[in-house]
Amino acid sequence: MSEVVFRTQGGTYKYPGGRDSFALRSPEFQICASDTIAIVGPSGGGKSTLLRIMSGSLPTKDFLFQA
């Protein structure tokens, strides 16, 4: 089994002044060193928001990340 290099647990994100719906709601996953991943989903499904949060360019206090 490979070493876990990234893990997230729970959290929600709603853009300030945005729609009433959440951009992300409780994504939970882990990425291991040997993993190849793809982030897929429909338009407006939160893919770009997730990547912005993961990269730190979209600050949030509601997510727990372990890297």
Phi and psi in degrees as a GROMACS rama.xvg file:
@    title "Ramachandran Plot"
@    xaxis  label "Phi"
@    yaxis  label "Psi"
@TYPE xy
-80.9473  158.91  SER-2
-68.974  135.603  GLU-3
-75.0307  123.43  VAL-4
-105.928  -15.6186  VAL-5
-155.461  136.789  PHE-6
-146.456  142.61  ARG-7
-131.662  148.547  THR-8
-137.613  121.226  GLN-9
61.013  -165.038  GLY-10
100.172  157.359  GLY-11
-136.776  158.913  THR-12
-144.209  130.919  TYR-13
-129.122  129.585  LYS-14
-66.1384  134.998  TYR-15
-59.7996  132.28  PRO-16
71.3703  8.01748  GLY-17
-88.716  -164.227  GLY-18
-62.7904  170.667  ARG-19
-74.0553  -20.1751  ASP-20
-83.1698  158.258  SER-21
-80.8489  141.928  PHE-22
-74.8252  -34.229  ALA-23
-141.793  144.403  LEU-24
-140.501  110.695  ARG-25
53.3663  49.6465  SER-26
-72.8347  130.573  PRO-27
-130.5  121.619  GLU-28
-162.112  168.034  PHE-29
-137.492  150.652  GLN-30
-122.408  126.235  ILE-31
-97.6962  160.482  CYS-32
-56.2551  -33.1014  ALA-33
-91.3478  -0.530253  SER-34
-76.9553  146.351  ASP-35
-113.252  127.791  THR-36
-122.465  160.544  ILE-37
-139.446  138.443  ALA-38
-109.164  111.137  ILE-39
-127.291  156.699  VAL-40
163.371  174.771  GLY-41
-72.2465  164.001  PRO-42
-57.3075  131.246  SER-43
82.8308  9.2031  GLY-44
-83.0427  -6.54751  GLY-45
103.37  8.76102  GLY-46
-61.2582  -51.1145  LYS-47
-66.1173  -37.7722  SER-48
-61.3864  -44.1397  THR-49
-60.0269  -45.9976  LEU-50
-65.4582  -36.5003  LEU-51
-66.031  -40.4471  ARG-52
-66.8392  -44.0616  ILE-53
-62.2479  -35.4657  MET-54
-81.9342  -13.0848  SER-55
89.2138  1.01156  GLY-56
-80.9247  -10.5378  SER-57
-125.624  94.5273  LEU-58
-67.3664  141.216  PRO-59
-151.778  148.217  THR-60
-104.455  -4.04948  LYS-61
-90.0873  -7.35317  ASP-62
-107.65  144.956  PHE-63
-107.236  112.304  LEU-64
-113.176  140.288  PHE-65
-126.39  122.909  GLN-66
